[in-house]
Amino acid sequence: MVPKPPVASFTIAPAAPLVDQPVLFSSTSGDPDGTLTEQVWDLNGDGNYDNGGGAMAMRTFAAGGDYVIGLRV
């Protein structure tokens, strides 16, 4: 049997945050072959997954706009 890779996905709350309002990122990720062993976040879009680990993370944003957020599982 060929192993299947895990799938990273997440939700945010609130859906339309305001400037300086905390945003909660919640992992909805899964692994079809079993349990996830690691979840790490890139909350500042620099490509480094060094902004926290686990199923949830939080960040505020000082200005409106689009931001790149990553979750590696």
TIVO-2410 file (N, C-alpha, C; in nm, 3 decimals):
# residues 73
REC num residu      c1      c2      c3 atome chaine
REC   1      M   0.083  -0.118   0.000     N      A
REC   1      M   0.000   0.000   0.000    CA      A
REC   1      M   0.089   0.125   0.000     C      A
REC   2      V   0.055   0.219  -0.083     N      A
REC   2      V   0.130   0.345  -0.093    CA      A
REC   2      V   0.076   0.443   0.011     C      A
REC   3      P   0.165   0.497   0.095     N      A
REC   3      P   0.119   0.594   0.196    CA      A
REC   3      P   0.062   0.719   0.129     C      A
REC   4      K  -0.040   0.777   0.189     N      A
REC   4      K  -0.099   0.901   0.140    CA      A
REC   4      K  -0.048   1.015   0.228     C      A
REC   5      P  -0.015   1.128   0.168     N      A
REC   5      P   0.036   1.241   0.247    CA      A
REC   5      P  -0.075   1.305   0.330     C      A
REC   6      P  -0.039   1.370   0.440     N      A
REC   6      P  -0.137   1.446   0.516    CA      A
REC   6      P  -0.183   1.567   0.436     C      A
REC   7      V  -0.298   1.619   0.473     N      A
REC   7      V  -0.355   1.735   0.406    CA      A
REC   7      V  -0.367   1.849   0.508     C      A
REC   8      A  -0.301   1.961   0.478     N      A
REC   8      A  -0.305   2.078   0.566    CA      A
REC   8      A  -0.422   2.168   0.526     C      A
REC   9      S  -0.498   2.211   0.626     N      A
REC   9      S  -0.606   2.308   0.604    CA      A
REC   9      S  -0.637   2.373   0.738     C      A
REC  10      F  -0.695   2.493   0.733     N      A
REC  10      F  -0.730   2.562   0.857    CA      A
REC  10      F  -0.842   2.661   0.833     C      A
REC  11      T  -0.903   2.703   0.943     N      A
REC  11      T  -1.006   2.806   0.940    CA      A
REC  11      T  -0.955   2.925   1.022     C      A
REC  12      I  -1.022   3.039   1.003     N      A
REC  12      I  -0.988   3.157   1.083    CA      A
REC  12      I  -1.113   3.211   1.151     C      A
REC  13      A  -1.093   3.274   1.265     N      A
REC  13      A  -1.203   3.340   1.335    CA      A
REC  13      A  -1.148   3.465   1.403     C      A
REC  14      P  -1.213   3.577   1.384     N      A
REC  14      P  -1.334   3.597   1.305    CA      A
REC  14      P  -1.305   3.591   1.155     C      A
REC  15      A  -1.408   3.571   1.077     N      A
REC  15      A  -1.392   3.556   0.932    CA      A
REC  15      A  -1.345   3.685   0.865     C      A
REC  16      A  -1.381   3.799   0.920     N      A
REC  16      A  -1.339   3.929   0.865    CA      A
REC  16      A  -1.281   4.013   0.980     C      A
REC  17      P  -1.158   3.983   1.022     N      A
REC  17      P  -1.101   4.054   1.137    CA      A
REC  17      P  -1.073   4.201   1.108     C      A
REC  18      L  -1.075   4.278   1.215     N      A
REC  18      L  -1.040   4.419   1.208    CA      A
REC  18      L  -0.892   4.437   1.241     C      A
REC  19      V  -0.837   4.552   1.209     N      A
REC  19      V  -0.699   4.583   1.243    CA      A
REC  19      V  -0.680   4.570   1.394     C      A
REC  20      D  -0.572   4.506   1.435     N      A
REC  20      D  -0.534   4.484   1.575    CA      A
REC  20      D  -0.629   4.390   1.651     C      A
REC  21      Q  -0.719   4.323   1.582     N      A
REC  21      Q  -0.806   4.224   1.646    CA      A
REC  21      Q  -0.738   4.088   1.640     C      A
REC  22      P  -0.730   4.013   1.749     N      A
REC  22      P  -0.670   3.880   1.744    CA      A
REC  22      P  -0.744   3.789   1.646     C      A
REC  23      V  -0.667   3.716   1.567     N      A
REC  23      V  -0.722   3.619   1.471    CA      A
REC  23      V  -0.678   3.481   1.516     C      A
REC  24      L  -0.774   3.391   1.532     N      A
REC  24      L  -0.747   3.254   1.572    CA      A
REC  24      L  -0.744   3.166   1.448     C      A
REC  25      F  -0.632   3.097   1.428     N      A
REC  25      F  -0.616   3.001   1.319    CA      A
REC  25      F  -0.631   2.862   1.380     C      A
REC  26      S  -0.727   2.783   1.329     N      A
REC  26      S  -0.754   2.649   1.381    CA      A
REC  26      S  -0.734   2.545   1.272     C      A
REC  27      S  -0.646   2.451   1.296     N      A
REC  27      S  -0.617   2.346   1.200    CA      A
REC  27      S  -0.737   2.254   1.183     C      A
REC  28      T  -0.768   2.222   1.059     N      A
REC  28      T  -0.868   2.121   1.024    CA      A
REC  28      T  -0.799   2.012   0.943     C      A
REC  29      S  -0.669   2.001   0.960     N      A
REC  29      S  -0.585   1.909   0.884    CA      A
REC  29      S  -0.611   1.764   0.923     C      A
REC  30      G  -0.572   1.675   0.834     N      A
REC  30      G  -0.587   1.533   0.863    CA      A
REC  30      G  -0.487   1.449   0.787     C      A
REC  31      D  -0.472   1.326   0.832     N      A
REC  31      D  -0.384   1.230   0.767    CA      A
REC  31      D  -0.464   1.104   0.739     C      A
REC  32      P  -0.489   1.072   0.612     N      A
REC  32      P  -0.570   0.955   0.580    CA      A
REC  32      P  -0.508   0.823   0.627     C      A
REC  33      D  -0.379   0.823   0.658     N      A
REC  33      D  -0.311   0.701   0.704    CA      A
REC  33      D  -0.300   0.692   0.856     C      A
REC  34      G  -0.347   0.793   0.927     N      A
REC  34      G  -0.332   0.788   1.072    CA      A
REC  34      G  -0.339   0.924   1.136     C      A
REC  35      T  -0.260   0.942   1.238     N      A
REC  35      T  -0.260   1.063   1.318    CA      A
REC  35      T  -0.148   1.158   1.275     C      A
REC  36      L  -0.177   1.287   1.274     N      A
REC  36      L  -0.073   1.386   1.245    CA      A
REC  36      L   0.031   1.384   1.356     C      A
REC  37      T   0.157   1.394   1.319     N      A
REC  37      T   0.263   1.395   1.420    CA      A
REC  37      T   0.316   1.535   1.446     C      A
REC  38      E   0.290   1.629   1.355     N      A
REC  38      E   0.341   1.765   1.373    CA      A
REC  38      E   0.255   1.863   1.296     C      A
REC  39      Q   0.231   1.979   1.357     N      A
REC  39      Q   0.166   2.091   1.291    CA      A
REC  39      Q   0.241   2.217   1.331     C      A
REC  40      V   0.295   2.289   1.233     N      A
REC  40      V   0.372   2.411   1.261    CA      A
REC  40      V   0.324   2.523   1.169     C      A
REC  41      W   0.330   2.644   1.219     N      A
REC  41      W   0.271   2.760   1.153    CA      A
REC  41      W   0.377   2.859   1.103     C      A
REC  42      D   0.347   2.921   0.989     N      A
REC  42      D   0.418   3.038   0.939    CA      A
REC  42      D   0.316   3.151   0.939     C      A
REC  43      L   0.319   3.234   1.041     N      A
REC  43      L   0.219   3.340   1.056    CA      A
REC  43      L   0.263   3.474   0.999     C      A
REC  44      N   0.387   3.482   0.951     N      A
REC  44      N   0.433   3.610   0.897    CA      A
REC  44      N   0.473   3.602   0.750     C      A
REC  45      G   0.445   3.490   0.684     N      A
REC  45      G   0.465   3.479   0.540    CA      A
REC  45      G   0.609   3.477   0.495     C      A
REC  46      D   0.704   3.447   0.586     N      A
REC  46      D   0.845   3.446   0.546    CA      A
REC  46      D   0.893   3.310   0.496     C      A
REC  47      G   0.802   3.211   0.494     N      A
REC  47      G   0.839   3.078   0.446    CA      A
REC  47      G   0.903   2.988   0.551     C      A
REC  48      N   0.924   3.042   0.671     N      A
REC  48      N   0.980   2.964   0.781    CA      A
REC  48      N   0.867   2.926   0.876     C      A
REC  49      Y   0.854   2.800   0.903     N      A
REC  49      Y   0.747   2.751   0.990    CA      A
REC  49      Y   0.796   2.751   1.134     C      A
REC  50      D   0.811   2.872   1.186     N      A
REC  50      D   0.870   2.890   1.319    CA      A
REC  50      D   0.787   2.984   1.408     C      A
REC  51      N   0.657   2.993   1.378     N      A
REC  51      N   0.571   3.084   1.454    CA      A
REC  51      N   0.470   3.010   1.542     C      A
REC  52      G   0.505   2.892   1.585     N      A
REC  52      G   0.419   2.818   1.674    CA      A
REC  52      G   0.390   2.679   1.623     C      A
REC  53      G   0.352   2.593   1.715     N      A
REC  53      G   0.318   2.457   1.680    CA      A
REC  53      G   0.188   2.417   1.747     C      A
REC  54      G   0.125   2.316   1.694     N      A
REC  54      G   0.000   2.268   1.748    CA      A
REC  54      G  -0.117   2.297   1.658     C      A
REC  55      A  -0.235   2.263   1.705     N      A
REC  55      A  -0.356   2.274   1.623    CA      A
REC  55      A  -0.412   2.415   1.613     C      A
REC  56      M  -0.364   2.508   1.699     N      A
REC  56      M  -0.414   2.645   1.695    CA      A
REC  56      M  -0.300   2.746   1.709     C      A
REC  57      A  -0.323   2.862   1.648     N      A
REC  57      A  -0.228   2.972   1.660    CA      A
REC  57      A  -0.307   3.102   1.655     C      A
REC  58      M  -0.246   3.210   1.705     N      A
REC  58      M  -0.315   3.339   1.707    CA      A
REC  58      M  -0.217   3.448   1.666     C      A
REC  59      R  -0.272   3.548   1.595     N      A
REC  59      R  -0.191   3.663   1.554    CA      A
REC  59      R  -0.283   3.783   1.534     C      A
REC  60      T  -0.229   3.902   1.556     N      A
REC  60      T  -0.299   4.026   1.521    CA      A
REC  60      T  -0.225   4.088   1.403     C      A
REC  61      F  -0.294   4.173   1.330     N      A
REC  61      F  -0.237   4.239   1.213    CA      A
REC  61      F  -0.252   4.389   1.231     C      A
REC  62      A  -0.142   4.462   1.212     N      A
REC  62      A  -0.138   4.607   1.237    CA      A
REC  62      A  -0.199   4.689   1.124     C      A
REC  63      A  -0.222   4.627   1.009     N      A
REC  63      A  -0.279   4.699   0.895    CA      A
REC  63      A  -0.370   4.605   0.818     C      A
REC  64      G  -0.468   4.663   0.750     N      A
REC  64      G  -0.556   4.585   0.667    CA      A
REC  64      G  -0.481   4.533   0.544     C      A
REC  65      G  -0.534   4.431   0.480     N      A
REC  65      G  -0.473   4.378   0.359    CA      A
REC  65      G  -0.475   4.228   0.355     C      A
REC  66      D  -0.406   4.172   0.257     N      A
REC  66      D  -0.395   4.028   0.240    CA      A
REC  66      D  -0.263   3.980   0.302     C      A
REC  67      Y  -0.269   3.868   0.369     N      A
REC  67      Y  -0.151   3.811   0.433    CA      A
REC  67      Y  -0.140   3.664   0.397     C      A
REC  68      V  -0.017   3.614   0.383     N      A
REC  68      V   0.008   3.474   0.356    CA      A
REC  68      V   0.035   3.404   0.489     C      A
REC  69      I  -0.046   3.301   0.518     N      A
REC  69      I  -0.031   3.221   0.638    CA      A
REC  69      I  -0.010   3.077   0.593     C      A
REC  70      G   0.083   3.007   0.654     N      A
REC  70      G   0.109   2.869   0.617    CA      A
REC  70      G   0.096   2.775   0.734     C      A
REC  71      L   0.054   2.654   0.705     N      A
REC  71      L   0.048   2.546   0.805    CA      A
REC  71      L   0.110   2.423   0.741     C      A
REC  72      R   0.212   2.370   0.806     N      A
REC  72      R   0.279   2.249   0.757    CA      A
REC  72      R   0.244   2.134   0.851     C      A
REC  73      V   0.200   2.024   0.789     N      A
REC  73      V   0.167   1.905   0.869    CA      A
REC  73      V   0.250   1.788   0.824     C      A
***
